[in-house]
Amino acid sequence: MQNPIIAALDVPTAEQALKLAMEVAPAVGAFKIGKELFVAAGPDIVKRVRDTGTSVFLDLKFHDIPNTVAKAVASAVRLDVQMLTIHTCGGSAMMRGAEDAAQQTALQSGKNAPLVLGVTVLTSHDANTLGEIGCEANVGKQVERLAQLAVQSGLRGLVCSPLEIVDLRQLLPANIQLVTPGIRTGAEKSDDQKRTLTPREAMDAGANWLVIGRPIYAAENPRVAAEKILQSLR
Ligand code: C5P
């Protein structure tokens, strides 16, 4: 079994991120670098986290004209990331451009192409938010529509909420990788995640990867917390 734990490095400085990464690297499959850390610490943080020997998931959720997104993806491949995110509402040309850029740049630089993951409807959005931006569909239908468009556009993976896994598994080809946040073990304090699954439940529902932030980085001992989660999956 590949280690499916992606530990989110949701900390504000390079020093904190590297301390956490070095501590938990042996117990996780990848680290997620998001906007907060990337904007504060710059691209160099990707290289330094990669030096721990662990994969990097660059979660910057690109959404722009196809040419700009393709170039951003190419830059991410040169930084040696293994997973990255784009918004599926950027449309099919943008998604195809991103996937092509990932494949071609990887080929040119002798690397494996990263998994380009599509983000569908943000979990902070509801029917009102979709209405505000002129989208009539309900959230579930819009998630399905964007997920299918992503697959038709050549993407090989999606980010989804834990409660979407079962439906998307039925809808999409079996080789599509599903990455899910919203994971809670039950041991941590309650926080802003409302709809959660345990790591075991999410994997059983059909997830391939689990994005886990606070249950690891806010634990008293992050390494032990990650090891316990891994044990729960074996
Ligand atoms: O601390 P926690 O486990 O909630 O962190 C989850 C990570 O996944 C955070 O980096 C958060 O931004 C991200 N995420 C999320 N919910 C989404 C999409 C991303 O929690 N719908």
Boltz pocket constraint, residues with backbone or C-beta under 6 A from the ligand:
constraints:
  - pocket:
      binder: B
      contacts: [[A, 8], [A, 10], [A, 34], [A, 122], [A, 123], [A, 124], [A, 161], [A, 181], [A, 182], [A, 183], [A, 193], [A, 211], [A, 212], [A, 213], [A, 214], [A, 215]]
      max_distance: 6.0
